[in-house]
């Protein structure tokens, strides 16, 4: 539907088959984050993404979701000497998780690095969460969905630390990657959580605090548009319902294609 500017991919699994490996994610970040920031600097994109009007060429929910996630993940890519690649290095996960759990929470979205790779990555990860919380405020998202974000992620990190502390963790990690599964690499942990929160921001930015109210408002528009044509109205309403169900079930921006 043109109102949303996207549709559900016919085969999301096939479309993204190669996109979930840690090296694939790192390569994507290495390419897309600098390009995105350059587009912003050159005025080609409204920034932050959550402030784009629906009329903007990049104001569809998929673009806002995707770009909000890039805005959050950029902090780790800014760590000097490309140390962000350590996020996907199995042998360094123990050190990474310990450094994150040792790092005191902060509220900064403008950060200074210390020169210690692990500490800097921990600072950057928290800054990414802070950015998403900032965007949630700008988009007037449901605050309950962002409450306790750092606390909840800390719990996830503790579980991951326990996983990596078990004997044979490196071998299990290799086996899982070979089977296209996701071991608890820090890269996966933050990518998954940033993706989830960025979706909430995009939803609020485009649909308001309630998808149900957005659907009701769109229904009124359809009723006026198709007055006297009940068959077309019900067809459009069914498409609207299916489209919104697809968005709610999507787990990644790439589940939605323009």
N, C-alpha and C positions, 0 to 999 in steps of 0.2 A: 504494500500500500504506500502511495506517495507521501501520505501524512507522516509515516515513520521513516521512510527513506532506506529501508532495508528489508530483507526477507531471510527466512531460515535457509541455511545451506542444505542442499539436497543430501549431501553426504559429508557431514562435518568431520567424521573420523578419517575419511580418505583425504579431505582437504588439508587436515592438520597432522597427517601421519608422521611427518618428519619434524614437526614443530615443537615437540615436547622434550626432546633430548636436551640435556643441559648445555651442550656445546651449541646447539641450534639456537637456544634462547640467548646465550652470550653473543653469538654472531648477530642476532637480530638487534640486541641492545647496542652493540658496537656500531651498527649502521643507522638504526632508526633514531636513537636519542640525539646524536649530534644534528641529524637532519631536521628533527622536530624543533630543536632549540634554534637552529638557524632560520627555519620558517617563521618562528615566533619573532626573532630579532628583526627579520626583514618585513614584518607586518603582514605576512601572508596568512597567519592564523590568529584568531582571537585567543588570548591567554588571560586567565586559565580557561581550559576547555569548558568547564562547567558554567561559564558566563556567556556562552554563545547563544544567540537567539535561534529559534527554530528555523528562521528564514535564512540563516547563514549556510553557505555551501558545505560547511563541516559541522552543522548543528544537529545532525542526526544522532540517535542514541548510540549507535555503534562507534562513531568517531569520538564522541565525548567519553565513552567508556574506555576505548583504546588509548586516547590521548591523556586522559586523567591518570591511567596506569603508568604511562611513560613519564608523566610529570613526577610521580612518586618514585619510580625506580631510578630516575636520573641521578639521585644522590649517591647511590653506590657506584655508578659509573664515573663519578667525579673524584673518587678516591685516587690519589696519585699512583703512578707507575702501573696502571691497569691491574691493581690489586683486587679489583672486583672479581676477577677470574677465580680467585680462591673460594668464592661462594660455591663453586661447582667441583672443587677438588676434594675427593673422598678422604685423602690422608690428612687434610687440615680441618675436617669438620669438628673434631673434638676441641681444638683450640678456638675455632670460630664460635662455637656454641658457648664455651666457657667465657670468652670475651664479651659476648652479648649479654649473658646473665650477670656478668660483673659490672657492666655499664649502667650507670645511674640514668634513669629517664630524664629527658630534657624536653623543652617545648619549642625548640628552635627549628625554623625552616631556612635560616641562613646560618651556615655552620663553618667552623674552622677545624682543620684537621691537625692531629697531634704528631704525625710522622710514624705512628705505630699502626701497621696495616690492620691488625685485628680490631684494635680500638676504633680506628677510623671507620671501618666497615660497620661496627656496632652503632656508632654515632649516626652514620648515614642511613642505616635501616630505620632507626627511630625517627629521623628527620622525614623519611618517606611516609611513615604513619602520621606524623604531625601534619604533613601536607594534605593527606587525605582527610584528616579531621578538619582542617581549614576549609577545604573544598566542600565538605559536608555542611559547614556553616553557611558558606556562600550560596549553596544550592538549596538551603533550608531542608536538608534531609532529616529523616526521623532520627533524633539524637540517640534513641534507645539502641539503634543498630550500630552505633559507633561508641557506645558506652563501654569502658573497660577494654579498649582495643589493645593497649600495650600489656595489660595484665593477662588477657586471654592468649596473646601471642607468647608471652613468657611461659605459660603453661605448656604450650605446644613445643617450645624450645626445650623445656625440661624433659619432655617425653622423647624428643629427638636425641638429646644428650644420653639418655638411658639406652636408646637403641644403638648408638654408636659405641657405647661402652661395653657392649656384649662381645664376646669372642666371635671372630669371623665376620665382623660387620663389613669390612672392605669387600670380602668375597660375596656376601649377600647383596651388597650394593651393585657390584658388577653384574651379578645374575639378574637382578631386577631391571637394570638398565637394558640388558640384552633382551629381556622379555617385554620391553616398552612399558615397564612399570616405574613408579616414582619412589625411590628411596628418600629418606628425610634429609636430603641435601638442603643447606640453608637457602640456596638459590630457589629451590622448589617451594620452600616454606614461605618465603616473602612474596614470590611471584603469585602463589595461590591466594594469599591473604590480600595482597594489593589488588588482585583481580576482583575478588569478592567485594571489597570496599569501593573500588572504582565503579563497579556496577551500581551500587547503591547511590553513589553520587550522580551518575548518568541518569538513573531513573528519576531521581528527584529533580534534576535540572530540566528534564524534558517533560515529565508527567506530573510534577508536583509531589507533594508529600504522600499522595495516595493514588496508586494506579487505578483503583476502583473509581475514584472521582474523575480521573482523566478519561476512563472508558465511558462513564456516564455523560460527560461533556461531549465526547465525540459522538455518542449515540444521538444526542440532541441535534448535532450538526447533520448527521445522516438522515434523521427524520425529516428535517427541513429540505435537504437536498433531494430526497427521493419521495417527497410528498405525492401521494396518489399512485405510487409505483411500489406496492408492498413486496413484490418478488425481488426487485433490485435492492430494496432496503434490507430485507432479510439476508440476501446474499452478501451485501456489504457488511452487515453486522456479524455474520458468521466469520468473514475474513478478518474483521477486527478482533474478534474473540480468539481466533487461531493465532493471529500475529502476536497478541499480547501473551498468550500461553507459551509461544515459542520464545519470547523474550525472557519470561520468568524462568523457563527451563534452561536457557543458555548458560553455559559455564565460562565462556570465553568470548571476547568480541568477534573472534573468527567463526563462531557459530552463526553469526549474522553476516550476510553478504549484501552489498549494495546492489 
